[in-house]
Every structure is written in C-alpha cells, then in structure tokens.
Amino acid sequence: MLDCHDFDELVSILENEKKTTLIFLEILRKEREILTRGQINDLDQIVADKTKILDELETINEQRSQYLLSHGYHKNKAGMQQWLNEQPFVSTLHELWDQLITLAKQAKQENQTNGRAISLQLEYNQRLYVALHSAAGNISLYGSKGQAVI
C-alpha cells in the first residue's frame, strides 16, 4: 500500500501531466484554426509551442516512469494500470489517470486531423507548383505513379 508522501508525489505528477496535456490540446486547436484559415505563416509559432510543450510532456512522462520503476512496476501504461489496480481505494489517482487517457486520445485524434490538413495543403501546393511551371513552359517529368514532378 502507499503512504501519504507517495500519494502526493504521484498526484502531483499526474495533475501536472493533465494540465500540460490540456495546454497541448489548446495548441492543437489553434493549429487547426490556422490551417483552416490558411494562415500558414502563423504555423512557425505553433510549431515552437508544440515542441516546447512536447518536451515538457516527455519530462513529466519520465517522472511518472521513474516513479513506477522505483515501486517495482513497468514504466508503461500497463505498469501504471497494474499499480492502480493494487491501490483500489485511491479514487483520485484512478480518476486522474482515466482523464489523462481520455485527453491523450483527444490529442492524438486532433494531431492526426491536423496532419491530414497539412498533407492536403502540401499536396495542393505541389500541384499548384507543377501547374505554374507547366504554364511557364518548363518541362515536367512524371514520377512512377504518373504524378508530375519538376
């Protein structure tokens, strides 16, 4: 069973992870708005913000991993779940962990949506580039899948 200090330490780690994940989700939502409006020049700041917050999340993840390892558990999701299963009366930690899992799923989906939007924009820009070169009389070559390349 865990003592008060252990409880406080893990609660602090998970609360920090939740807070940081919420910030990451907000950055992803801003990124989506920028992509939707086509304000590609504003992406530089978003990329910097994402990089910073992902570094913070990595640090927090390492803290949680070290906590689990120091208590004899694997440092992955299964190790955390095993630890929680052995602490059935600590509902605060169960709730925090469940919230984190939900937030992580939302962030993953939001990031994938943004990635698809970026891919579509890149594809559009490539086609536009090829069209402009063709219109200027530059010779286009074709790739193995029949797409025009310069």
QUIRA-V392427 format. One record per run of one state. SS is the DSSP state (h for helix, s for strand, l for the rest). FROM is the first residue (numbers start at 0). LEN is the number of residues. If there is no record, write none. Layout:
BEGIN
SS/FROM/LEN + SS/FROM/LEN
END
This chain:
BEGIN
l/0/3 + h/3/34 + l/37/2 + h/39/31 + l/70/6 + h/76/9 + l/85/5 + h/90/45 + l/135/5 + s/140/2 + l/142/5 + s/147/2 + l/149/1
END
